[in-house]
């Protein structure tokens, strides 16, 4: 299949936003062949079917590099509890938080999880996502972690979306392992990782390094296992306190450290050396009424790439729109609109270890968004983003 997208404001995302004011993109067999000015399309592509964008903005398909999109149950009551003054840690220690979703997810079948996730997935697609990451972590048994990963794998067979699956069994310590976090890693997290890898259910490995979860020492055997299986790692780090998770993760060659509001200068320096991406998650910051900002200026100064993601989850970021996350990243964290768009395209791809998407260039996947907008800043400027006019996934136009 071949298509030429013409008369577009093309944001290639190369060298910044890389704008081509009256641009064209040639697509064939799911890949980008050529990009340039509409009046300079090479002769060899002149006979290909054309689709005029009528001056609309075209960007790479958006990439949501941190989500917990598969879950069962509701945590709306916690929203009210937080409004009444309860902290995230207080809710978690009282049996709420992640463990509340764990109970509902364990009780759900794989088909139940898929059915519950599809409406959320449709919202993500309608907001421009063409690639998403989906984590496990609400099962906390070998069988239930595998169930979640199977549900996540099934999503891309049901919708035009690419799904990167992440093993996150080290998300919380279940009640039956209270005070025995190391035993949980040895008896559940590592065996579930091995089983998931054997079934080709997992693309990467994540963990939660925090006072209410796991220490870096407890996570070291899990990351060692991931290395042995050839799987890249990432880490929920420094969300509530500075536990030196970023230093640990960078030493492990992590693709990303996510949240990072409480990261110290040593963590920033370690990430810069390792090339680890900082994934900013303003939805959780907003929902939790946090006041500790991630050190955006320090990341800029050190050359640490910053991605932006929704952190879609039932408790602290029930948000499925990447444009809304971009708006929050600009408003709350003071990213520029260009940085926010880079964060949801180029840098998000880096955070997932993907080199074939995130920009509009020859050889890249033909995943594009056509927006009812004329400038890239409009995506972050409008609360919730401009309307998605059409979406191209794998070279196929879905108007």
N, C-alpha and C positions, 0 to 999 in steps of 0.2 A: 504494500500500500504506500502511495506517495501523495504528498500534499505540499503546497506552497502557501504559507501564511504571509499575506502582504498588507501594505498600508497600515503598519503598526508602529507604535512607540515601543521599541524593543529594549528591554532592560536585560542585557546579556549577563550582568553581574561579574564582569571581568574588569579588573582595575577600578573597583567601585561599582556603581550601578551600570556603567558601560552603555549609556543610552545611545541608541540609533533612532533619531526622530521620525524618520519615515523608512522603517525597516521591513525586511522580509526574512523568513526562515524557511528553508527547504528541508522537508522531512521524508524519509523513506525507510521502510522496514523497521520502524520503531526507533530510528536514530536520526540525529540532526546531521544533515549533509553540508549545509552552507548557511551562513547568516551575513547580512549586509544590507545595503540600501536597496529599496524596492526597484529603483530604476537601473540597478546594476546586476540583476539576476542573470547568471551565466546562461548562454544560449542552450546548453544541454538540458536545462530545467524549464525551458519555455513552454513545453507541451504538457506539463504536469498540472493537474487540477489545482485551482487557486481558491483561497478563502480570504476575502478582504475583511480586515479588522476595522475599517472605517475610522482609523485614527486612535483606536483603543490601545491601552497599555498591554503588553505581553511580557510576562515574567517566566522564569523557570517554575515548574510545579513546586509548591511549597512542601517542605520536609519537616514533619513533627518528630523530633529526635528524642523525646522523653514523654511517654504516656503510660498510664495504667488502665488502658481502655477496657480491658476485660474484667468484669466483676459482677457480682450479684448483690441484691439488697440496696438499702438506702441509708444514708447517714445525715438526713436533713435535721434530725434532732440535735446533732452535734453543732450544727450551724447556730441553732438557737442557744445552745449551752455556751458557745464561745461568745455570743453577743451578751450573755449574762455574766461574763467574766471568767469562765473556765479557760485554762490554757490548754494548748495542744498536749503537753506532757501530762497534765492532770487528767485529761480525758483518756489518754492512752493507758495511764497507770490504773485507772478505774475500770479497765476492760473494754473501753470504747476504742475509737480510732481504728487502726489497721485490723485489730483483732475482731472488731465487730463485723467488718467486711469478710474476714476469714470465715467466720461462722456461716454467713449466708452463702459464700462461694463454695464451701465444702458441701453444703446441702443441695447445691444446684448440679444438674447434669451438664455434660458438655453441650448438648443441644440447647439447654436453658441459657447457658452463658453466651452462646452464639446469638441466640434470639435477643437477649438483653443488650448485646453490644452493637448489633447492626444499626439501630437508630442513632446511636452516638457516632458510629462510623459514617453514616450518611451526612451528619452535620459537619464532620471533618472534611469530607469530600466536597460538600457544598461551599465550604470556606476556602477551598483551594489546595487542600492536601493531596499529593499524589504518592508520597511515601510516608509511612508512619512507623514508629517503633512501638512495640507493645510488650510490656513486662508481665511476668508471672508475679508471685509474691503474696497472693491472697489465699493460697492453699496450705502451705507450710507442712504438708506431708508429701511423701514421694508421689503418691497417686494423684493428689489434688494439684500439685504443681504441674505434673504432666498433663492433666486435664485442661488446665488453663492454657498451656502452650499449644495443645492440639486445637483448642478453640481459636487461638490467635492465628495459627497457620491456616485454618479454614477460611478466615475472612477474605483473603485475596482470591479465593476461588469463587466467592460470592459477590464481590464488588471489584470495580476497576481501581485497585489500589495495590501498592507494594508494601508488604509488612515485614519488618525486621523484628525477630523475636528475641527477647532477652530473658534469661534465667535470673530470677530475683528471689530465690528461696530464702536468702539471707536478708529478709525484709524486716522481720520482727521475730522475737523469741516467743513461741507459743507457751501457754500457761503450764503445760506438762513438762516443759524444759526450763522453767523459771530457775535462775541461778546456775544453769548448766548450758550456757550459750555455746561453749566449745563442743559439748556433746551433741548439740543440735546440728552444728556444722558437720561433724563427723558422721552422724547417723541419718540426717535428712538432707541437708543442703548438698553435700558431695554426692551421695548416692542418687539423688534426683537429677543432678547435673549429668552424671554418667549415663543414666537412663535416657534423659532427654537428648543427649548427644548421639546415643545409639539409634534413636528413632529419627534423627535429623530434624529435631524440633527446635533447636536453639542456635542462634547466630552469635550471641555475645552474652557476657555474664556481668551482673550488677550486684551491688550489696548496699546496705544502709549502715554507715559508720557514724554512730551517735550514742549518747549516753543511754537512750531508751532502746537501743538496738545492739550493735556489735562494735567491738574495738578492732583496731587494725590488726592486733595480734591474733584475735580470734578469726579474722578473715583471711589471714595469710595462707592457711592450708587450702582454702577454697580457691583463691587466686592461683596458687601453685597447680591445683588440679586443672583449672581452666587453661593455664599455659600448656600443660601436658596434652590437653585435647586440641590445642591449636585455636582456642577461642579468645578473642579480645575481651578486655575487661573495662569497666567503668565504675564509678562510685557516687552514691549519694553522700556528699561530704559537706561538713561545716554548715549544715542548715540551722542548727539550734545552738551550737557551740563550736569552738575550735578544738577538735579532737585529733588534729594533724592527719586527718584522712587524706587530704590532698597531697601531702608529702608522701604518704604511703602509696597512694594510687599512682602518682607520677613516677615513683621508683619502679612500679610494676608496669610502666609503659601504657597507662590507661588512655583510652580514646578520649574520655571526658571525665570531669568532675562536675556534678550537678547540684544546684542550689547555691552553695559557696558564699552565703551572706557573711559568715563569721571567719572566713579564711584569713590567715595572717600573712605577713610579708614572706615568710619562708615557704608557705604553700604556693603563693603566686610565683615566686622565683622557681620553685621546683616544676610547676606546670609549664612555665616558659621554656625551661631547658628540655623537658620531655615532649613538648608540642601537644600537650593535653588541652583540649577545648574546655572552656568554662561554659556550661549550659545554664543560662539564666531562666528562672521559673517564676515570673512575676505573679502568676495566678495564686500560687500558694502564699507568697508574701502578702498579697492583697487579702486573701481569705483569713489568714492568721493574724492580721493586724500587726505584722512585724514592723519594726523600726530600724533594724540593723540592715543597712543597704549593702549589697555586694560591692566590692571595691572596683567599680568600673574604670575609674581613672588609673588605678594601679595596673589593671589588666591591659589597658591601652598602652601605658608606659612600658610595660614588660613585653608587649607584643603577644599577649595571650589572646587567641581567637575566642570570640563570644558568640555562642549560639543562643537562640530563643526557642522555647517550646511551651506547650500548653500545660504539661504535667497533668493531663486529664486524669482525674481520679475522683472517687465518691466522697472523700472527706475534706480535702484541703484545696482542691482546684477542680470543681465540676464544670470545666470549660472546654469546649471542643473547637474553638475558633482560633487558629493561628494569627489572623489579623488582629483579633482582640488582644492576644498575648503580645503582639508587636506594639500595639498602642500602649499597653501597660508598661512594657519595657522602656518605652520612650518617656511616658509620663512619670512613672515611679522611679526608674533607674537612670533616667537622663541619657539613654542611648539616642543617637540621631536616627531619623527615619531610614537613612541608608544603612546604618549599622544593624537596625532591626531587620531589614529585608535581607541583608547578607546573613544575618543570624538564623533566618528561616529558610535559607537556600544553601549557599556555599558552606557556611560554617556548620550548619546542621548536618550536611553530608559528611563533613570531616568528623563530626562527633559520632557518626555511625560507621566510619571507615569506608565510606562509599566514594569512589572516584569518578563514577560515570553519570553523575547528576548534580544539580545545584546551580548550573550555569547554562547559558545558551551558546554552545560552541560545537563545531564539527566533532562527531564521535560520541557526544553525550546522548543520553536517553531523550527521546522525543516526548517529554512530559512538560506541558506548558499550561499556563493560566492566561486567559484573555479577560481582562477586567473592564468594567464600565468606569474607566479612569483614564487620565492622560499623562500622569506623572507618578513615579514610584512612591513619592511621599504620601500620596493619598491612601495607600494601603494601611499605613500606621496612623495617619491623621484622623481618618474617620473612625469613630468608636464602633468596633465590629467590622470595619473595613468596607470598601466599596463592593458593589454586587459583582459576583463572578459571572461574566457574560457567557463564557464557555470554557471547557477544559479539554485539553488534549492529553491522552494517556497512551503511551506506547505508540504514538503517531496517529491515533484514532480520535477524531473530533467528536466530543460529546456536548452538543450545544444545549 
